[in-house]
Amino acid sequence: MTRFIYYTFILLSSLMMLGGCKKELNDIRDNDGYPEAQVSELDKWLAAEFEIPYNIKVVYRQMPFKDPIALNNRSVELSRVKPVMKAYKELWIDYLEKLFGRDFVRRYHPKEIRLYGAPNFDDRLVEDMDTPGLGTQIMPLYNVNVFDCSRSEAVYRLMREATFCFTKNMLELRPVDLREFSEYNIVKYNKWTENELQGEYSDRSDLMASFGYFTKAAQSGPVVDFAETMSLLLCQLPKNVNGLMKIDEYETPPPYKLVLQKKVAFIDKYLLENFGIKRLSDLSRVLPRMILQYPEKCMKGTSDNLVEP
């Protein structure tokens, strides 16, 4: 009898412990900030357009917002997800696949695209495209909640962010010694946001060309300098880039023009030797014009039929 009572007590204690553990696990699941969601039509579209063909996962559910990397950001409005991803796919992924094949996209594109509703402000309220804490296999796209495909500045901003992250991942997978690239500089790298005005990101190329940089953010270090430079070369018309490198007695002294020219030549050599890509003819003469024409085609509902000029 005593033995029976003893084993009964042990059994009841075990059941109570299991029940407590289960409740604790459920509490954790209920309060982790990522409630289980049903598969929606949007999820199916994202899977068909990104995950199945390219092995790219698109993350947009963060409600309530809970991200250890971007603590002060906010969740994405669902109505904005498809327009921003549709624009990105048509302008960049579809074009890359047409030129270099699907395997190229699957290999060199970051494995995850993470959408954020607000800009990426630092502690000084200066916006930066770079998010080192995410690594290179995650592509963050910020300020999605105000994206409007009919606004040229919004489309340009999207493509600058995306090509910047894409470049960083290419550089991680196909590294190059950046010492030569960084040694071109006359004005050394520094923490650029310390002397930057608060507010949203701006290239500030007209100002920075006089110091041997294509953008203000490029001052932060070799990798960002490389990625910022390549991104700008991909998204700006060649005539605009050439204008930055033009010798100007008052704005761009020849030594700094030479720095810009060397950086362009370094990137062109990297792309040609590692990927067989002729940057100017394959990308820079086409992509900027596609970016410029996208808003009009978006308003007409013909963005699927982008015609390369």
C-alpha positions, -999 to +999 in steps of 0.1 A: +000+000+000+028+024+010+046+016-023+014+023-043+010+057-026+046+064-033+044+057-070+011+075-073+027+106-058+056+104-082+033+100-112+011+130-101+042+151-096+056+143-130+023+151-147+022+185-129+057+193-140+050+184-176+019+206-174+039+235-161+065+231-188+039+230-215+022+261-201+056+279-200+064+269-236+030+281-247+035+314-229+068+318-247+052+311-281+024+335-273+047+363-263+076+360-287+063+387-309+059+364-339+025+348-337+018+319-360+002+331-392-019+315-419-005+312-454-020+341-473-023+349-510+006+373-505+027+344-490+019+322-520+029+350-544+062+356-526+069+319-526+062+316-564+082+347-573+112+345-549+115+314-528+108+286-552+128+299-583+156+317-564+157+303-529+151+338-515+130+341-484+110+374-480+103+383-443+077+410-437+058+398-406+071+414-374+039+424-355+043+436-328+077+448-341+105+429-324+139+429-342+171+428-322+191+445-350+167+474-357+150+480-323+135+513-332+120+504-366+085+494-372+064+467-389+055+468-426+021+477-438+008+446-457-005+467-486+031+479-494+048+445-496+037+434-530+044+467-548+079+471-534+088+434-541+072+436-576+093+466-585+125+450-571+120+418-590+112+434-623+140+459-621+168+437-607+162+400-604+145+395-638+172+416-655+200+397-638+185+364-648+180+375-684+217+385-686+235+359-665+210+331-658+190+319-628+220+301-613+238+334-610+209+349-590+206+318-568+243+319-560+250+355-554+217+370-542+213+372-504+192+343-491+167+366-472+151+399-479+139+416-447+114+444-450+112+473-425+085+499-424+107+529-413+141+543-423+173+529-407+183+557-383+213+556-361+214+570-326+220+605-340+189+602-363+211+600-394+199+574-419+223+548-432+218+520-457+244+498-441+233+473-414+265+454-404+246+433-377+226+415-403+256+401-423+256+399-460+231+370-466+202+392-453+191+421-475+173+448-455+149+471-474+139+501-453+111+527-454+088+503-471+057+520-456+061+551-478+071+533-510+052+545-540+061+530-574+049+562-591+076+583-574+110+582-591+129+590-559+113+560-541+122+536-569+158+550-570+161+547-533+149+510-534+174+501-561+203+519-543+196+499-511+192+466-530+222+469-552+243+481-522+234+449-503+238+427-534+273+441-539+283+434-503+272+398-507+291+394-540+322+408-523+318+383-494+314+353-518+341+365-543+365+386-521+391+410-534+419+427-516+405+461-509+438+476-497+446+489-532+411+503-535+413+521-502+448+534-508+435+555-537+419+578-512+435+612-503+408+620-477+409+591-452+379+571-439+360+583-409+327+578-391+307+598-416+275+603-396+292+624-370+293+653-393+261+646-412+228+664-409+199+645-393+174+631-417+169+605-445+197+591-466+212+613-494+240+604-518+254+640-516+276+631-546+281+666-558+297+675-525+317+643-520+332+641-555+355+670-545+370+646-518+374+615-540+341+597-529+310+591-548+287+593-518+289+606-482+284+572-467+313+558-487+337+574-462+329+548-435+353+521-447+366+500-477+337+476-480+310+503-478+331+525-501+332+497-527+295+488-523+283+525-524+305+532-554+293+501-574+256+508-564+258+543-576+275+532-609+246+508-614+217+532-606+230+565-620+231+574-657+267+572-671+265+609-680+258+618-644+287+597-632+310+612-658+298+646-646+311+638-611+345+629-624+347+659-647+377+682-640+363+714-625+387+741-614+365+751-585+348+718-574+368+687-584+406+692-585+423+667-608+439+645-580+404+637-567+390+631-601+418+606-605+407+588-573+372+585-587+385+571-620+407+546-603+378+533-582+356+529-612+384+510-630+389+488-600+353+478-598+351+472-636+381+449-634+366+430-604+333+424-623+350+414-655+376+390-640+353+374-615+319+372-633+326+381-669+304+412-665+311+443-686+296+468-661+291+497-685+275+479-714+257+451-694+243+472-666+250+509-663+237+518-698+204+500-692+195+497-655+194+535-647+170+541-676+148+512-665+147+528-630+137+562-646+110+547-667+095+525-640+072+551-623+054+560-655+049+523-665+038+516-629+011+543-631-001+529-665+000+493-651+025+482-677+055+477-655+056+440-664+065+450-699+096+471-692+114+478-724+151+482-722+161+514-740 
